[in-house]
Amino acid sequence: MNKSNVLLNLQKYWQYFVIWMNSGSDLQVWYESDRRGNTSSWHAYDPITGRSACFGSEEEMRIWIDKCYYR
């Protein structure tokens, strides 16, 4: 495993840790990036209902949130 992979994994786990520490009852939304820094996927998690979802774009995620929470 090269240095950039280690740093990418550490960044991902740090992001999960920060989300976990800040989690309450609010909808949690985050994205994952590839090693070049391009967004590869969007994630949403609702700790109240336990629902989670993964999307290929921010727009898809926003549509899901809109359908689930605002209609």
N, CA, C, O and CB atoms as a CASP TS submission, in Angstrom:
PFRMAT TS
TARGET T0000
AUTHOR 0000-0000-0000
METHOD Language model
MODEL 1
PARENT N/A
ATOM      1  N   MET     1       0.860  -1.169   0.000  1.00  0.00           N
ATOM      2  CA  MET     1       0.000   0.000   0.000  1.00  0.00           C
ATOM      3  C   MET     1       0.904   1.229   0.000  1.00  0.00           C
ATOM      4  O   MET     1       1.774   1.366   0.861  1.00  0.00           O
ATOM      5  CB  MET     1      -0.978  -0.001   1.232  1.00  0.00           C
ATOM      6  N   ASN     2       0.697   2.121  -0.966  1.00  0.00           N
ATOM      7  CA  ASN     2       1.558   3.294  -1.033  1.00  0.00           C
ATOM      8  C   ASN     2       1.052   4.403  -0.112  1.00  0.00           C
ATOM      9  O   ASN     2      -0.038   4.315   0.452  1.00  0.00           O
ATOM     10  CB  ASN     2       1.647   3.803  -2.471  1.00  0.00           C
ATOM     11  N   LYS     3       1.863   5.441   0.026  1.00  0.00           N
ATOM     12  CA  LYS     3       1.581   6.532   0.958  1.00  0.00           C
ATOM     13  C   LYS     3       0.266   7.248   0.649  1.00  0.00           C
ATOM     14  O   LYS     3      -0.463   7.616   1.571  1.00  0.00           O
ATOM     15  CB  LYS     3       2.717   7.529   0.936  1.00  0.00           C
ATOM     16  N   SER     4      -0.050   7.453  -0.635  1.00  0.00           N
ATOM     17  CA  SER     4      -1.291   8.154  -0.978  1.00  0.00           C
ATOM     18  C   SER     4      -2.516   7.326  -0.604  1.00  0.00           C
ATOM     19  O   SER     4      -3.530   7.890  -0.192  1.00  0.00           O
ATOM     20  CB  SER     4      -1.321   8.484  -2.475  1.00  0.00           C
ATOM     21  N   ASN     5      -2.447   6.001  -0.737  1.00  0.00           N
ATOM     22  CA  ASN     5      -3.564   5.139  -0.326  1.00  0.00           C
ATOM     23  C   ASN     5      -3.774   5.183   1.185  1.00  0.00           C
ATOM     24  O   ASN     5      -4.908   5.210   1.664  1.00  0.00           O
ATOM     25  CB  ASN     5      -3.314   3.693  -0.775  1.00  0.00           C
ATOM     26  N   VAL     6      -2.677   5.189   1.922  1.00  0.00           N
ATOM     27  CA  VAL     6      -2.770   5.261   3.382  1.00  0.00           C
ATOM     28  C   VAL     6      -3.416   6.580   3.794  1.00  0.00           C
ATOM     29  O   VAL     6      -4.297   6.600   4.652  1.00  0.00           O
ATOM     30  CB  VAL     6      -1.370   5.116   4.032  1.00  0.00           C
ATOM     31  N   LEU     7      -2.977   7.680   3.182  1.00  0.00           N
ATOM     32  CA  LEU     7      -3.543   8.989   3.507  1.00  0.00           C
ATOM     33  C   LEU     7      -5.014   9.057   3.129  1.00  0.00           C
ATOM     34  O   LEU     7      -5.816   9.631   3.866  1.00  0.00           O
ATOM     35  CB  LEU     7      -2.767  10.097   2.796  1.00  0.00           C
ATOM     36  N   LEU     8      -5.379   8.476   1.982  1.00  0.00           N
ATOM     37  CA  LEU     8      -6.773   8.470   1.555  1.00  0.00           C
ATOM     38  C   LEU     8      -7.635   7.681   2.539  1.00  0.00           C
ATOM     39  O   LEU     8      -8.734   8.114   2.885  1.00  0.00           O
ATOM     40  CB  LEU     8      -6.899   7.880   0.143  1.00  0.00           C
ATOM     41  N   ASN     9      -7.145   6.525   2.990  1.00  0.00           N
ATOM     42  CA  ASN     9      -7.879   5.727   3.972  1.00  0.00           C
ATOM     43  C   ASN     9      -8.000   6.455   5.302  1.00  0.00           C
ATOM     44  O   ASN     9      -9.060   6.428   5.927  1.00  0.00           O
ATOM     45  CB  ASN     9      -7.196   4.381   4.179  1.00  0.00           C
ATOM     46  N   LEU    10      -6.935   7.098   5.737  1.00  0.00           N
ATOM     47  CA  LEU    10      -6.997   7.862   6.987  1.00  0.00           C
ATOM     48  C   LEU    10      -8.002   8.998   6.880  1.00  0.00           C
ATOM     49  O   LEU    10      -8.754   9.258   7.819  1.00  0.00           O
ATOM     50  CB  LEU    10      -5.614   8.415   7.349  1.00  0.00           C
ATOM     51  N   GLN    11      -8.014   9.674   5.742  1.00  0.00           N
ATOM     52  CA  GLN    11      -8.963  10.768   5.528  1.00  0.00           C
ATOM     53  C   GLN    11     -10.400  10.237   5.590  1.00  0.00           C
ATOM     54  O   GLN    11     -11.264  10.859   6.208  1.00  0.00           O
ATOM     55  CB  GLN    11      -8.699  11.462   4.164  1.00  0.00           C
ATOM     56  N   LYS    12     -10.655   9.099   4.957  1.00  0.00           N
ATOM     57  CA  LYS    12     -11.995   8.517   4.951  1.00  0.00           C
ATOM     58  C   LYS    12     -12.429   8.160   6.365  1.00  0.00           C
ATOM     59  O   LYS    12     -13.554   8.473   6.756  1.00  0.00           O
ATOM     60  CB  LYS    12     -12.041   7.274   4.050  1.00  0.00           C
ATOM     61  N   TYR    13     -11.558   7.507   7.149  1.00  0.00           N
ATOM     62  CA  TYR    13     -11.921   7.120   8.506  1.00  0.00           C
ATOM     63  C   TYR    13     -12.074   8.334   9.412  1.00  0.00           C
ATOM     64  O   TYR    13     -12.937   8.345  10.290  1.00  0.00           O
ATOM     65  CB  TYR    13     -10.881   6.173   9.079  1.00  0.00           C
ATOM     66  N   TRP    14     -11.258   9.344   9.211  1.00  0.00           N
ATOM     67  CA  TRP    14     -11.411  10.579   9.973  1.00  0.00           C
ATOM     68  C   TRP    14     -12.774  11.213   9.665  1.00  0.00           C
ATOM     69  O   TRP    14     -13.459  11.679  10.575  1.00  0.00           O
ATOM     70  CB  TRP    14     -10.258  11.570   9.650  1.00  0.00           C
ATOM     71  N   GLN    15     -13.161  11.232   8.407  1.00  0.00           N
ATOM     72  CA  GLN    15     -14.462  11.785   8.010  1.00  0.00           C
ATOM     73  C   GLN    15     -15.591  11.004   8.698  1.00  0.00           C
ATOM     74  O   GLN    15     -16.519  11.620   9.222  1.00  0.00           O
ATOM     75  CB  GLN    15     -14.633  11.739   6.456  1.00  0.00           C
ATOM     76  N   TYR    16     -15.536   9.687   8.709  1.00  0.00           N
ATOM     77  CA  TYR    16     -16.549   8.879   9.377  1.00  0.00           C
ATOM     78  C   TYR    16     -16.581   9.172  10.884  1.00  0.00           C
ATOM     79  O   TYR    16     -17.653   9.250  11.485  1.00  0.00           O
ATOM     80  CB  TYR    16     -16.285   7.384   9.131  1.00  0.00           C
ATOM     81  N   PHE    17     -15.409   9.332  11.480  1.00  0.00           N
ATOM     82  CA  PHE    17     -15.324   9.630  12.908  1.00  0.00           C
ATOM     83  C   PHE    17     -15.963  10.976  13.226  1.00  0.00           C
ATOM     84  O   PHE    17     -16.721  11.093  14.189  1.00  0.00           O
ATOM     85  CB  PHE    17     -13.866   9.620  13.370  1.00  0.00           C
ATOM     86  N   VAL    18     -15.663  11.982  12.427  1.00  0.00           N
ATOM     87  CA  VAL    18     -16.244  13.310  12.645  1.00  0.00           C
ATOM     88  C   VAL    18     -17.761  13.258  12.492  1.00  0.00           C
ATOM     89  O   VAL    18     -18.481  13.866  13.284  1.00  0.00           O
ATOM     90  CB  VAL    18     -15.641  14.336  11.659  1.00  0.00           C
ATOM     91  N   ILE    19     -18.248  12.550  11.499  1.00  0.00           N
ATOM     92  CA  ILE    19     -19.696  12.405  11.308  1.00  0.00           C
ATOM     93  C   ILE    19     -20.306  11.719  12.527  1.00  0.00           C
ATOM     94  O   ILE    19     -21.343  12.150  13.030  1.00  0.00           O
ATOM     95  CB  ILE    19     -20.009  11.598  10.013  1.00  0.00           C
ATOM     96  N   TRP    20     -19.672  10.664  12.995  1.00  0.00           N
ATOM     97  CA  TRP    20     -20.181   9.938  14.155  1.00  0.00           C
ATOM     98  C   TRP    20     -20.204  10.823  15.395  1.00  0.00           C
ATOM     99  O   TRP    20     -21.172  10.794  16.155  1.00  0.00           O
ATOM    100  CB  TRP    20     -19.334   8.695  14.416  1.00  0.00           C
ATOM    101  N   MET    21     -19.145  11.614  15.611  1.00  0.00           N
ATOM    102  CA  MET    21     -19.075  12.484  16.782  1.00  0.00           C
ATOM    103  C   MET    21     -20.136  13.580  16.736  1.00  0.00           C
ATOM    104  O   MET    21     -20.665  13.979  17.773  1.00  0.00           O
ATOM    105  CB  MET    21     -17.690  13.107  16.891  1.00  0.00           C
ATOM    106  N   ASN    22     -20.438  14.055  15.561  1.00  0.00           N
ATOM    107  CA  ASN    22     -21.407  15.139  15.410  1.00  0.00           C
ATOM    108  C   ASN    22     -22.826  14.639  15.203  1.00  0.00           C
ATOM    109  O   ASN    22     -23.763  15.428  15.082  1.00  0.00           O
ATOM    110  CB  ASN    22     -21.016  16.016  14.258  1.00  0.00           C
ATOM    111  N   SER    23     -22.974  13.334  15.165  1.00  0.00           N
ATOM    112  CA  SER    23     -24.302  12.807  14.867  1.00  0.00           C
ATOM    113  C   SER    23     -25.230  13.019  16.046  1.00  0.00           C
ATOM    114  O   SER    23     -24.849  12.906  17.211  1.00  0.00           O
ATOM    115  CB  SER    23     -24.230  11.318  14.509  1.00  0.00           C
ATOM    116  N   GLY    24     -26.413  13.320  15.703  1.00  0.00           N
ATOM    117  CA  GLY    24     -27.497  13.461  16.658  1.00  0.00           C
ATOM    118  C   GLY    24     -28.701  12.877  15.968  1.00  0.00           C
ATOM    119  O   GLY    24     -28.687  11.723  15.541  1.00  0.00           O
ATOM    120  N   SER    25     -29.729  13.662  15.859  1.00  0.00           N
ATOM    121  CA  SER    25     -30.915  13.193  15.162  1.00  0.00           C
ATOM    122  C   SER    25     -31.026  13.799  13.767  1.00  0.00           C
ATOM    123  O   SER    25     -31.984  13.518  13.047  1.00  0.00           O
ATOM    124  CB  SER    25     -32.156  13.518  15.970  1.00  0.00           C
ATOM    125  N   ASP    26     -30.060  14.626  13.379  1.00  0.00           N
ATOM    126  CA  ASP    26     -30.100  15.280  12.066  1.00  0.00           C
ATOM    127  C   ASP    26     -29.693  14.326  10.947  1.00  0.00           C
ATOM    128  O   ASP    26     -28.890  13.414  11.147  1.00  0.00           O
ATOM    129  CB  ASP    26     -29.187  16.504  12.057  1.00  0.00           C
ATOM    130  N   LEU    27     -30.259  14.556   9.777  1.00  0.00           N
ATOM    131  CA  LEU    27     -29.846  13.834   8.580  1.00  0.00           C
ATOM    132  C   LEU    27     -28.372  14.112   8.329  1.00  0.00           C
ATOM    133  O   LEU    27     -27.938  15.263   8.370  1.00  0.00           O
ATOM    134  CB  LEU    27     -30.709  14.240   7.349  1.00  0.00           C
ATOM    135  N   GLN    28     -27.612  13.073   8.072  1.00  0.00           N
ATOM    136  CA  GLN    28     -26.181  13.215   7.817  1.00  0.00           C
ATOM    137  C   GLN    28     -25.910  12.982   6.338  1.00  0.00           C
ATOM    138  O   GLN    28     -26.399  12.017   5.751  1.00  0.00           O
ATOM    139  CB  GLN    28     -25.357  12.229   8.689  1.00  0.00           C
ATOM    140  N   VAL    29     -25.132  13.867   5.746  1.00  0.00           N
ATOM    141  CA  VAL    29     -24.811  13.786   4.324  1.00  0.00           C
ATOM    142  C   VAL    29     -23.305  13.979   4.174  1.00  0.00           C
ATOM    143  O   VAL    29     -22.725  14.879   4.781  1.00  0.00           O
ATOM    144  CB  VAL    29     -25.610  14.855   3.490  1.00  0.00           C
ATOM    145  N   TRP    30     -22.678  13.134   3.366  1.00  0.00           N
ATOM    146  CA  TRP    30     -21.258  13.280   3.098  1.00  0.00           C
ATOM    147  C   TRP    30     -20.946  12.690   1.733  1.00  0.00           C
ATOM    148  O   TRP    30     -21.771  12.002   1.131  1.00  0.00           O
ATOM    149  CB  TRP    30     -20.412  12.601   4.198  1.00  0.00           C
ATOM    150  N   TYR    31     -19.744  12.971   1.257  1.00  0.00           N
ATOM    151  CA  TYR    31     -19.306  12.425  -0.028  1.00  0.00           C
ATOM    152  C   TYR    31     -17.955  11.761   0.130  1.00  0.00           C
ATOM    153  O   TYR    31     -17.201  12.049   1.060  1.00  0.00           O
ATOM    154  CB  TYR    31     -19.240  13.526  -1.105  1.00  0.00           C
ATOM    155  N   GLU    32     -17.671  10.875  -0.789  1.00  0.00           N
ATOM    156  CA  GLU    32     -16.368  10.220  -0.848  1.00  0.00           C
ATOM    157  C   GLU    32     -15.670  10.672  -2.110  1.00  0.00           C
ATOM    158  O   GLU    32     -16.302  10.908  -3.139  1.00  0.00           O
ATOM    159  CB  GLU    32     -16.503   8.670  -0.809  1.00  0.00           C
ATOM    160  N   SER    33     -14.358  10.788  -2.017  1.00  0.00           N
ATOM    161  CA  SER    33     -13.553  11.226  -3.159  1.00  0.00           C
ATOM    162  C   SER    33     -12.574  10.136  -3.563  1.00  0.00           C
ATOM    163  O   SER    33     -12.140   9.330  -2.740  1.00  0.00           O
ATOM    164  CB  SER    33     -12.797  12.527  -2.830  1.00  0.00           C
ATOM    165  N   ASP    34     -12.238  10.128  -4.840  1.00  0.00           N
ATOM    166  CA  ASP    34     -11.205   9.211  -5.288  1.00  0.00           C
ATOM    167  C   ASP    34      -9.837   9.819  -4.973  1.00  0.00           C
ATOM    168  O   ASP    34      -9.760  10.911  -4.411  1.00  0.00           O
ATOM    169  CB  ASP    34     -11.348   8.908  -6.809  1.00  0.00           C
ATOM    170  N   ARG    35      -8.789   9.137  -5.322  1.00  0.00           N
ATOM    171  CA  ARG    35      -7.450   9.609  -4.956  1.00  0.00           C
ATOM    172  C   ARG    35      -7.064  10.897  -5.667  1.00  0.00           C
ATOM    173  O   ARG    35      -6.119  11.566  -5.250  1.00  0.00           O
ATOM    174  CB  ARG    35      -6.427   8.543  -5.262  1.00  0.00           C
ATOM    175  N   ARG    36      -7.765  11.254  -6.718  1.00  0.00           N
ATOM    176  CA  ARG    36      -7.492  12.518  -7.411  1.00  0.00           C
ATOM    177  C   ARG    36      -8.304  13.673  -6.846  1.00  0.00           C
ATOM    178  O   ARG    36      -8.145  14.817  -7.272  1.00  0.00           O
ATOM    179  CB  ARG    36      -7.781  12.374  -8.892  1.00  0.00           C
ATOM    180  N   GLY    37      -9.172  13.376  -5.890  1.00  0.00           N
ATOM    181  CA  GLY    37      -9.983  14.413  -5.279  1.00  0.00           C
ATOM    182  C   GLY    37     -11.339  14.611  -5.934  1.00  0.00           C
ATOM    183  O   GLY    37     -12.093  15.501  -5.543  1.00  0.00           O
ATOM    184  N   ASN    38     -11.655  13.788  -6.929  1.00  0.00           N
ATOM    185  CA  ASN    38     -12.965  13.877  -7.582  1.00  0.00           C
ATOM    186  C   ASN    38     -14.010  13.169  -6.734  1.00  0.00           C
ATOM    187  O   ASN    38     -13.754  12.088  -6.204  1.00  0.00           O
ATOM    188  CB  ASN    38     -12.920  13.264  -9.005  1.00  0.00           C
ATOM    189  N   THR    39     -15.173  13.767  -6.605  1.00  0.00           N
ATOM    190  CA  THR    39     -16.248  13.150  -5.832  1.00  0.00           C
ATOM    191  C   THR    39     -16.701  11.885  -6.539  1.00  0.00           C
ATOM    192  O   THR    39     -17.058  11.912  -7.717  1.00  0.00           O
ATOM    193  CB  THR    39     -17.438  14.130  -5.640  1.00  0.00           C
ATOM    194  N   SER    40     -16.683  10.773  -5.808  1.00  0.00           N
ATOM    195  CA  SER    40     -17.045   9.494  -6.412  1.00  0.00           C
ATOM    196  C   SER    40     -18.448   9.041  -6.023  1.00  0.00           C
ATOM    197  O   SER    40     -19.110   8.346  -6.794  1.00  0.00           O
ATOM    198  CB  SER    40     -16.044   8.437  -6.016  1.00  0.00           C
ATOM    199  N   SER    41     -18.908   9.432  -4.825  1.00  0.00           N
ATOM    200  CA  SER    41     -20.262   9.052  -4.408  1.00  0.00           C
ATOM    201  C   SER    41     -20.731   9.951  -3.268  1.00  0.00           C
ATOM    202  O   SER    41     -19.934  10.513  -2.518  1.00  0.00           O
ATOM    203  CB  SER    41     -20.306   7.565  -3.974  1.00  0.00           C
ATOM    204  N   TRP    42     -22.051  10.066  -3.168  1.00  0.00           N
ATOM    205  CA  TRP    42     -22.712  10.843  -2.112  1.00  0.00           C
ATOM    206  C   TRP    42     -23.487   9.884  -1.234  1.00  0.00           C
ATOM    207  O   TRP    42     -24.084   8.928  -1.728  1.00  0.00           O
ATOM    208  CB  TRP    42     -23.657  11.941  -2.707  1.00  0.00           C
ATOM    209  N   HIS    43     -23.481  10.133   0.072  1.00  0.00           N
ATOM    210  CA  HIS    43     -24.148   9.267   1.035  1.00  0.00           C
ATOM    211  C   HIS    43     -25.060  10.091   1.940  1.00  0.00           C
ATOM    212  O   HIS    43     -24.775  11.251   2.239  1.00  0.00           O
ATOM    213  CB  HIS    43     -23.116   8.490   1.874  1.00  0.00           C
ATOM    214  N   ALA    44     -26.147   9.482   2.366  1.00  0.00           N
ATOM    215  CA  ALA    44     -27.056  10.100   3.329  1.00  0.00           C
ATOM    216  C   ALA    44     -27.463   9.048   4.341  1.00  0.00           C
ATOM    217  O   ALA    44     -27.653   7.880   4.001  1.00  0.00           O
ATOM    218  CB  ALA    44     -28.307  10.713   2.626  1.00  0.00           C
ATOM    219  N   TYR    45     -27.594   9.477   5.596  1.00  0.00           N
ATOM    220  CA  TYR    45     -28.009   8.573   6.667  1.00  0.00           C
ATOM    221  C   TYR    45     -28.928   9.321   7.626  1.00  0.00           C
ATOM    222  O   TYR    45     -28.604  10.419   8.077  1.00  0.00           O
ATOM    223  CB  TYR    45     -26.776   7.998   7.421  1.00  0.00           C
ATOM    224  N   ASP    46     -30.058   8.731   7.930  1.00  0.00           N
ATOM    225  CA  ASP    46     -31.006   9.290   8.875  1.00  0.00           C
ATOM    226  C   ASP    46     -30.957   8.444  10.146  1.00  0.00           C
ATOM    227  O   ASP    46     -31.468   7.324  10.148  1.00  0.00           O
ATOM    228  CB  ASP    46     -32.451   9.336   8.274  1.00  0.00           C
ATOM    229  N   PRO    47     -30.354   8.950  11.231  1.00  0.00           N
ATOM    230  CA  PRO    47     -30.235   8.146  12.447  1.00  0.00           C
ATOM    231  C   PRO    47     -31.570   7.853  13.134  1.00  0.00           C
ATOM    232  O   PRO    47     -31.662   6.900  13.909  1.00  0.00           O
ATOM    233  CB  PRO    47     -29.331   8.842  13.414  1.00  0.00           C
ATOM    234  N   ILE    48     -32.586   8.638  12.869  1.00  0.00           N
ATOM    235  CA  ILE    48     -33.889   8.402  13.494  1.00  0.00           C
ATOM    236  C   ILE    48     -34.581   7.194  12.871  1.00  0.00           C
ATOM    237  O   ILE    48     -35.096   6.331  13.581  1.00  0.00           O
ATOM    238  CB  ILE    48     -34.781   9.645  13.364  1.00  0.00           C
ATOM    239  N   THR    49     -34.591   7.137  11.534  1.00  0.00           N
ATOM    240  CA  THR    49     -35.276   6.038  10.845  1.00  0.00           C
ATOM    241  C   THR    49     -34.347   4.869  10.524  1.00  0.00           C
ATOM    242  O   THR    49     -34.807   3.754  10.281  1.00  0.00           O
ATOM    243  CB  THR    49     -35.903   6.546   9.566  1.00  0.00           C
ATOM    244  N   GLY    50     -33.034   5.127  10.525  1.00  0.00           N
ATOM    245  CA  GLY    50     -32.069   4.108  10.146  1.00  0.00           C
ATOM    246  C   GLY    50     -31.898   3.977   8.644  1.00  0.00           C
ATOM    247  O   GLY    50     -31.151   3.118   8.175  1.00  0.00           O
ATOM    248  N   ARG    51     -32.593   4.833   7.874  1.00  0.00           N
ATOM    249  CA  ARG    51     -32.476   4.773   6.414  1.00  0.00           C
ATOM    250  C   ARG    51     -31.131   5.340   5.971  1.00  0.00           C
ATOM    251  O   ARG    51     -30.627   6.310   6.538  1.00  0.00           O
ATOM    252  CB  ARG    51     -33.634   5.547   5.738  1.00  0.00           C
ATOM    253  N   SER    52     -30.573   4.719   4.962  1.00  0.00           N
ATOM    254  CA  SER    52     -29.350   5.232   4.355  1.00  0.00           C
ATOM    255  C   SER    52     -29.434   5.028   2.850  1.00  0.00           C
ATOM    256  O   SER    52     -30.180   4.182   2.357  1.00  0.00           O
ATOM    257  CB  SER    52     -28.088   4.531   4.944  1.00  0.00           C
ATOM    258  N   ALA    53     -28.652   5.822   2.137  1.00  0.00           N
ATOM    259  CA  ALA    53     -28.665   5.731   0.685  1.00  0.00           C
ATOM    260  C   ALA    53     -27.322   6.203   0.145  1.00  0.00           C
ATOM    261  O   ALA    53     -26.612   6.976   0.787  1.00  0.00           O
ATOM    262  CB  ALA    53     -29.825   6.565   0.085  1.00  0.00           C
ATOM    263  N   CYS    54     -26.993   5.724  -1.040  1.00  0.00           N
ATOM    264  CA  CYS    54     -25.763   6.108  -1.725  1.00  0.00           C
ATOM    265  C   CYS    54     -26.126   6.503  -3.151  1.00  0.00           C
ATOM    266  O   CYS    54     -26.931   5.838  -3.802  1.00  0.00           O
ATOM    267  CB  CYS    54     -24.707   4.945  -1.708  1.00  0.00           C
ATOM    268  N   PHE    55     -25.525   7.596  -3.633  1.00  0.00           N
ATOM    269  CA  PHE    55     -25.860   8.123  -4.948  1.00  0.00           C
ATOM    270  C   PHE    55     -24.605   8.450  -5.736  1.00  0.00           C
ATOM    271  O   PHE    55     -23.529   8.655  -5.174  1.00  0.00           O
ATOM    272  CB  PHE    55     -26.739   9.360  -4.819  1.00  0.00           C
ATOM    273  N   GLY    56     -24.767   8.495  -7.047  1.00  0.00           N
ATOM    274  CA  GLY    56     -23.662   8.825  -7.933  1.00  0.00           C
ATOM    275  C   GLY    56     -23.471  10.314  -8.143  1.00  0.00           C
ATOM    276  O   GLY    56     -22.443  10.739  -8.671  1.00  0.00           O
ATOM    277  N   SER    57     -24.456  11.118  -7.732  1.00  0.00           N
ATOM    278  CA  SER    57     -24.328  12.569  -7.903  1.00  0.00           C
ATOM    279  C   SER    57     -25.031  13.300  -6.768  1.00  0.00           C
ATOM    280  O   SER    57     -25.912  12.755  -6.102  1.00  0.00           O
ATOM    281  CB  SER    57     -24.908  13.012  -9.262  1.00  0.00           C
ATOM    282  N   GLU    58     -24.625  14.532  -6.567  1.00  0.00           N
ATOM    283  CA  GLU    58     -25.263  15.370  -5.562  1.00  0.00           C
ATOM    284  C   GLU    58     -26.729  15.618  -5.916  1.00  0.00           C
ATOM    285  O   GLU    58     -27.583  15.664  -5.030  1.00  0.00           O
ATOM    286  CB  GLU    58     -24.515  16.702  -5.425  1.00  0.00           C
ATOM    287  N   GLU    59     -27.018  15.774  -7.190  1.00  0.00           N
ATOM    288  CA  GLU    59     -28.394  16.014  -7.626  1.00  0.00           C
ATOM    289  C   GLU    59     -29.310  14.847  -7.256  1.00  0.00           C
ATOM    290  O   GLU    59     -30.419  15.060  -6.767  1.00  0.00           O
ATOM    291  CB  GLU    59     -28.436  16.252  -9.137  1.00  0.00           C
ATOM    292  N   GLU    60     -28.846  13.606  -7.489  1.00  0.00           N
ATOM    293  CA  GLU    60     -29.642  12.431  -7.125  1.00  0.00           C
ATOM    294  C   GLU    60     -29.915  12.397  -5.627  1.00  0.00           C
ATOM    295  O   GLU    60     -31.016  12.062  -5.192  1.00  0.00           O
ATOM    296  CB  GLU    60     -28.930  11.146  -7.558  1.00  0.00           C
ATOM    297  N   MET    61     -28.893  12.750  -4.840  1.00  0.00           N
ATOM    298  CA  MET    61     -29.055  12.764  -3.398  1.00  0.00           C
ATOM    299  C   MET    61     -30.082  13.813  -2.978  1.00  0.00           C
ATOM    300  O   MET    61     -30.931  13.545  -2.129  1.00  0.00           O
ATOM    301  CB  MET    61     -27.713  13.029  -2.715  1.00  0.00           C
ATOM    302  N   ARG    62     -30.010  14.991  -3.562  1.00  0.00           N
ATOM    303  CA  ARG    62     -30.952  16.067  -3.228  1.00  0.00           C
ATOM    304  C   ARG    62     -32.390  15.681  -3.586  1.00  0.00           C
ATOM    305  O   ARG    62     -33.318  16.005  -2.844  1.00  0.00           O
ATOM    306  CB  ARG    62     -30.560  17.363  -3.957  1.00  0.00           C
ATOM    307  N   ILE    63     -32.578  15.003  -4.698  1.00  0.00           N
ATOM    308  CA  ILE    63     -33.914  14.546  -5.103  1.00  0.00           C
ATOM    309  C   ILE    63     -34.450  13.549  -4.074  1.00  0.00           C
ATOM    310  O   ILE    63     -35.616  13.629  -3.688  1.00  0.00           O
ATOM    311  CB  ILE    63     -33.874  13.898  -6.522  1.00  0.00           C
ATOM    312  N   TRP    64     -33.612  12.612  -3.628  1.00  0.00           N
ATOM    313  CA  TRP    64     -34.020  11.635  -2.626  1.00  0.00           C
ATOM    314  C   TRP    64     -34.415  12.331  -1.325  1.00  0.00           C
ATOM    315  O   TRP    64     -35.443  12.007  -0.730  1.00  0.00           O
ATOM    316  CB  TRP    64     -32.891  10.624  -2.370  1.00  0.00           C
ATOM    317  N   ILE    65     -33.604  13.276  -0.889  1.00  0.00           N
ATOM    318  CA  ILE    65     -33.917  14.018   0.341  1.00  0.00           C
ATOM    319  C   ILE    65     -35.233  14.755   0.183  1.00  0.00           C
ATOM    320  O   ILE    65     -36.074  14.739   1.082  1.00  0.00           O
ATOM    321  CB  ILE    65     -32.786  15.012   0.690  1.00  0.00           C
ATOM    322  N   ASP    66     -35.409  15.394  -0.946  1.00  0.00           N
ATOM    323  CA  ASP    66     -36.648  16.147  -1.189  1.00  0.00           C
ATOM    324  C   ASP    66     -37.858  15.231  -1.133  1.00  0.00           C
ATOM    325  O   ASP    66     -38.862  15.575  -0.511  1.00  0.00           O
ATOM    326  CB  ASP    66     -36.592  16.858  -2.548  1.00  0.00           C
ATOM    327  N   LYS    67     -37.779  14.077  -1.771  1.00  0.00           N
ATOM    328  CA  LYS    67     -38.907  13.135  -1.781  1.00  0.00           C
ATOM    329  C   LYS    67     -39.192  12.565  -0.399  1.00  0.00           C
ATOM    330  O   LYS    67     -40.352  12.390  -0.028  1.00  0.00           O
ATOM    331  CB  LYS    67     -38.631  11.997  -2.752  1.00  0.00           C
ATOM    332  N   CYS    68     -38.157  12.278   0.358  1.00  0.00           N
ATOM    333  CA  CYS    68     -38.338  11.643   1.671  1.00  0.00           C
ATOM    334  C   CYS    68     -38.757  12.613   2.760  1.00  0.00           C
ATOM    335  O   CYS    68     -39.478  12.223   3.678  1.00  0.00           O
ATOM    336  CB  CYS    68     -37.070  10.963   2.085  1.00  0.00           C
ATOM    337  N   TYR    69     -38.331  13.853   2.687  1.00  0.00           N
ATOM    338  CA  TYR    69     -38.471  14.744   3.833  1.00  0.00           C
ATOM    339  C   TYR    69     -39.301  16.002   3.587  1.00  0.00           C
ATOM    340  O   TYR    69     -39.711  16.666   4.539  1.00  0.00           O
ATOM    341  CB  TYR    69     -37.134  15.145   4.289  1.00  0.00           C
ATOM    342  N   TYR    70     -39.549  16.331   2.342  1.00  0.00           N
ATOM    343  CA  TYR    70     -40.227  17.605   2.083  1.00  0.00           C
ATOM    344  C   TYR    70     -41.511  17.472   1.288  1.00  0.00           C
ATOM    345  O   TYR    70     -42.100  18.484   0.908  1.00  0.00           O
ATOM    346  CB  TYR    70     -39.308  18.522   1.359  1.00  0.00           C
ATOM    347  N   ARG    71     -41.959  16.264   1.027  1.00  0.00           N
ATOM    348  CA  ARG    71     -43.206  16.075   0.282  1.00  0.00           C
ATOM    349  C   ARG    71     -44.158  15.243   1.070  1.00  0.00           C
ATOM    350  O   ARG    71     -45.267  14.972   0.611  1.00  0.00           O
ATOM    351  CB  ARG    71     -42.952  15.432  -1.067  1.00  0.00           C
TER
END
